Amino acid sequence: MYLNVILTIFVVVQVATLVLIYKWWDKYGRKLFTSFTDMKKGFSDNPFVGPTSKGPNPFGNIPDMSQMMKQFESMTKNMGKK
């Protein structure tokens, strides 16, 4: 008797989990998967290819770190004055 109850509960939990996974996939998973595959198409296969490659170079326009830190310091000083 106890085994029947335990197995019934286990089957109900499995079915509920599968239904929730299907609903999540239908709502978010497909869009997430397509966005990752589109992003993968945008990058080149060789990470050492320079800016003359056919694909976009995500690391080509990195600003100078010292300028970024100066801007950050000036921003924090301006926030402290208010």
KADA-V388058 format. One record per run of one state. SS is the DSSP state (h for helix, s for strand, l for the rest). FROM is the first residue (numbers start at 1). TO is the last residue. If there is no record, write none. Layout:
ss=(SS:SS)
from=(FROM:FROM)
to=(TO:TO)
This chain:
ss=(l:h:l:h:l)
from=(1:2:43:65:82)
to=(1:42:64:81:82)
